[in-house]
Amino acid sequence: MNGSDLLILICLLIPLAFFSGWWVARKNSRQKILESSTGMNPDYFKGLNYVLNEQPDKAIEVFIKMLEVDSETIETHLALGNLFRRRGEVDRAIRIHQNLIARPNLDKEQRSLALLELGMDYMRSGLLDRAEGLFKQLIDLDVHTTMASKQLLSIYQQEKDWDNAIVYARRLETISGEGFDPIIAQYYCELTSENLYEGNAKEAKENLRKALNMDPRCVRASILEAELLQTQSKYKSALKAYKRIEKQDAEYISEVIDPILACYRNLGQMQEAHQYLQDILHKYGGISCLLSLTELIIEEQGEEAGLKFISAQLSKRPTVKGVDRLLEYVMSKAEGEIRDNLGTIKELTAKLLNKRSVYRCQQCGFDAKLLHWQCPSCKNWATVKPVYGVEGE
């Protein structure tokens, strides 16, 4: 604990030290003379001595013991516990809140508040099972139900207990009036992923239906549905699910360009694929669509046509990834010093691509190279999206 933190603690405890001195004076006649002259508990000076000797741990223990738990000091104990938890000293916070709960003279509100704070301590220390028990106890007592339900929802998300997460998200909807449908849809998607991993296609299909009923704009559900249909060789239905994403959130279109092209190829509809990619490129741009369309043009018309096409497009919307691919095409035809010079440039674009962030959370700005449906930083759902611009799509 640094000097400023300890100073805050002392300032918090000074008024209680005076009160404690007066209270102990009433209870202990042997200290009466000393405390009538100073107005303070001798333990206060003992604590200050520890501070001066740079023994903050012992000082804190003395100050805590000085505080009698009653209606006058309960708020100070809670403030101390919060201070320690914010500083990451969770063991001390737990001790204070456990000490409060053990006191028989607390009323219902004070005890429930101490239970809530202790549950938060356990959450911070990673003791999720203990925290879960306390939050459920608060719900049974019908106190602090909103906060307790939110913390239980957080626990079940961390534990990937999606069935219970759905239960408490719905409970929160009833209690708080907040809308949780898009989040519940994500929970059903998590269950779907588990189903697919276990090879349970029937259950996966049912959870996808529930996800889209909860949130018709759930891009993740459409992707999972399309992937499932694709594995079953139902390419027309898979295409329909993939194309739904354009109306749900067009920013995710780049994620499904390759599988859409694969579906068209399996259906033998490459002319339709060409037209679809042209339409998407015209509406939204995106380097993923441009590169796929370029490869298709090379396949249909040859390298010269493909090179001419990508060069014209990059002159309108330049991107690092596009230039990197263009260099590949040009180097395949170049020789000697020109090829070496182009190789040097490509090394530079490759380094830029390795450093770039492919995805970014729209809520907190978290950068990632992989798509996360729940942001690892702010924990919001469906806020991580592909990055667009010169260094992105």
N, C-alpha and C positions, 0 to 999 in steps of 0.2 A: 504494500500500500504506500503510495507516495505522499508527500507532505500535504498537498492540497486536499486529497481525499480524507486524510486524517483530520485536517482542520475542519472540513465539513462535518465529519462525525462528531468532533468535540463541540462544535457550535450547536449541533442537534441535541447533544446530551447535556449541555450546561444548564438549561432550565430544569431538566429532570434531576440534575444533581442537587439543585437548591431544594426542589420538592422532596427528593429522597432524603436529604439531610433533615428536613423538618419532620418527615414521617418517621424516620428511624429515631429521632430525638424523642418522639412521643412513646415509642415502643421500648427504648433501652435507656434506662436512667443513668447507666454507667457512662454513656457518651454525652450526657446532657450538657455538662459544662463546656466541653470542647465545641459542640455544635451550636450552643447558644452564643458563643463568641465568634464563630466563623460563619454560622448559618449554612454550613455545607457538611456533607458526609465525608468522614476521613478517607473512605475508599476513593473519593474523587481525587484527592491529592495523591493517593497511591497510583491511580491510573495516570495522572499527569506525570508522575515520576517515571513510569514506564515509557511514556511518550518522549520525555526528555532524554532517556537512555536508549532511544531508538529501538524499543521493544513493542511495536504496535500490536502484535498478536495478544500479548498479555494485557496491554492497555484496553483493547476491545473487550476481552473477557471480563475485566473488572467493571467496565462501564455497563455491560449487559447485565451482569449480576446485580448492579445497583438498582436497576429499574424494577420496582414492584409492578406486577401485572395487575392493573385495575382499569377502571373507566378513564382515568387520566393519562395512562401511559400506553394503552393498546395501540394507538395510532403511531406512537414512536417506535414500538417494536415492529410494526408492519413496515414503517419507513426504513428501519434498519435492514430488515430482511430484503426489501426491494433494492436497497443500495448495494448489498452484497451480491444479489443475483445479477444486477446489471454489470457489476464489476467482474463477474465470472467466479466469484467466491461462493459457489453454490452450497458447499458443505456448511458454511456459517449461516446462510439463509435458511437451510433446512433445520439447523439446530434451533434457531430463533422461532420459526413457525411451529416446530414440534413442541417446543417449550410452551408456546401460547395455547396450543390445542390441549395440552395436559392440564391446564389450569381449570379448576372446577367453577370459578366465579365468572366465566364468560357467558354473555347472553347468546341467544341463537344467532343473531346477525354477526356478532364478533367471531364466534366460532366458525361460522360458514365462510367468512372472509379469510380467516386463517387457513381453513381447509383449501380454499381456492388458491391462496398464495403458495401453500405447500405443494399443491398439484403442479403449479407453474415451476416451482423449484425442481421437482422430479422430472418434468419435461426438459428443463434446461440441462439436467445432468444425464439425460438419456435413460432414466428409469421409467420407461413408458408403461410397464405393467402396474407399477405403484400409482403413477399419475392417473391411469385409466380408472383404477379402483376409487380414487378420491373424487374424480369428476362424476362418476356414476353415482356415488354417494350423495353428491350435491343435487343431482337430478332427482334422486329419490326423495330428498328433503324439499324439493321444489324451491331451491334458492340458487341464484346465479346460473340459471338454466341455460341462458343464451351463451355465456362465456364457456361454461362447462361443455356444452354441445360443440362449440367451435373447436375447443381443444381436443375433444374426442375425435372429431372429424380429422383434425391434423394428425392424431396418433394413427388412425386407421389408414390414412394416406401413406404415412411413413412405413407402416407395417404391410402395406399392399393388401389390406383386408377390404376388398372393394365391396363386398356384400354389406358389411357394417357401415362403410363409408356412405353407401346409398341410403341406408336407414337414417343416419344422423344428418345427412344433407336434407332429406325430406323433413325431418324433425325441425331443422333450422328454418326451413321455408315457412313452416307453420308458426314457429315462435317469433321470428324476426320480420317476416313478410318479404324477405329478400328472394330473388329468383335464382334457383340453383339448377335449372334444367340443363344449361350447357355443360355444367360441371358433372352432373349426373350422367350425361351422355358420354363424357370421357371415361367415367368409371365403367360403364357398360363396354366401352371400347377396350379397356384394360382386361375385363373379363373375357372379351372376344379373343384377344391376343393369347390369353392363357388357354382358352378352348382350342385354338388353332395349334398351339404348341403341343397340346395333348392329343391332337387328331380328332377332336370332337366337333365335326362340321355342323351337326344339327344344333347343338347348343350355341355355337358361334353365330349361326344364322339368326337364332332367336334373340341373342343379346344385341346383334346389329339392328334388328327391327326395333328393339326397345330404345337403343341409342338414337336412331333417326326419328322415332316418335317424340323423344324428349327434346331433340334439337335437330330439326330438318336441315339446318345449315352446318351440320357437323362434317367437316371435310374428312376427318380421320375415319369416320364410319364409312364414308363412300369409298375411301382408298382400301380399307379392309374388306369391304364387300366385293369390290372389283377384284382384289387379289384372290379372294376365295373362289369367285366365279371363274377366274382365269385358270386356277389349278384344276378346275373341273371341266376345262375346255369349253366353257360357255362364253365364247368370245364376244358375241353380240351383246349379251347381258352385261358383261364386264365393261365393254365400251360405254354402254349407257350409264353405268355407275361412275366411271372415270369422267365422262363428259359433264356429269352433274356438278362436279367441282367448280366449273367455270361460273355457275350461278351462285354457288355457296360462298366461295372466296377465290377470286381469280389469281390472287397472289401465290396460290399453291399450284398453279397449273404446271410450272416447271418441274414439279416433283413427279408428274405422271406422264410426261411426254414420251419417254422410252417405252413404258408398258402399253401406252395407247398405240404406238407404232407397232409393237409386237402383236397386239390383237388384230390390227388391220392386216399385218403380214400373214397371220394364221388364217384369216378369212379370205386371203387372196384379193384384197381390195386396196392395192397400193395407190391407185389413182385417187381414191377417196382420201387416203392418208395424206397424199400430197396436198390436196385441196384444204384438208383440215388444218395442217401445219401452216399453210399460207394464211388462212383466216386468223389463226391464233397469233401469228407473228405480226400481222397487220393490226390487230386489236391491242395486244399487250406487249409486243416486243419480247425480249428475253433471249439470252444467249443459248439456253438449252434447246429452245425451239429452233433457233437459227442454225445451230450445228447439226441437229437432226435433219432439218430440211436440206442443208447443204450436202450431207451424206446421201440423201435420197436423190438429189439432183445428179451427183456424181455417178450414182448407181444407174440412173436412167439415161443421162446425157453425156457422161464423161467428165474427166477432171477439169478440163478447160472451162466448161459451163459452170461447174461447182465453184471454181476459183473466182470466176467473174462475178458470180452471185454473192459470195460471202464478202468480197472486196467492196461491192456496191453497198451492201447492207452495213458494213462496218464504217463506211464513210459517213453514214447517217447516225449510227448509234455505236460508237466505239466502246469496246470493253477489253480488259486485259486478257480474259479467257479467249475472246474472239481473235485478238491479235496473235495470241500464242498458237491457236489452231491454224491461222492463216500462214504463219511462219513455217509450220510443218508442211503445208501444201507447197509453199514456194521452195523450201529447202529440198524437197524430193526431186525438184527439177534443176536446182542450182549445182554448180561445181566450183572447185578451186577456192580462191580467196573469197568470192562472193558467198559461197556456202559457209565458210569459216566465220565471216562477219555476221551472217544471219544466225549462226549457231550461238555467237556471243550474245546477241539480242535475245534469243530464245531462252538462254540461261537466266537472263534478267527477268523475263516475264514469268518463268517457272518459279523463281524465288518469290516474286510478288504474289503468285497464286498460292504458294505454300503458306505465306504469312496472312493471307486475307481471311476474313470471317465470312463464312458462307450463309450463316443464319444469325438473326438478331432478335432479341425479345423487344416487342413493341411497348412493353410496360416499363422495364427497368434498364434496357440497353445491353443486357447480357449477350456476349458474342459467343458463337459456337461453330464448330465445323460439322456437327451432326444435328439433325432435326430432333428436338425434344418436344414432346407434346405438353409436358409440364416443365416450365422454366426452372432449371436447377437453382437459380438465384432467388427470384421473387415468389416462386411456387405457383404462379398463375398458369392457367391452362389455355392452350391454343393461342399463345401470344408470341411464340417464337416462329418467325417467318423467314423465307429466303430474302437475302439482301439484293437490292436492285441498284443499278448504276454502273459506273465505269469499272469498279472492282467486283461487281456482283453480276446479277442477271441482266 
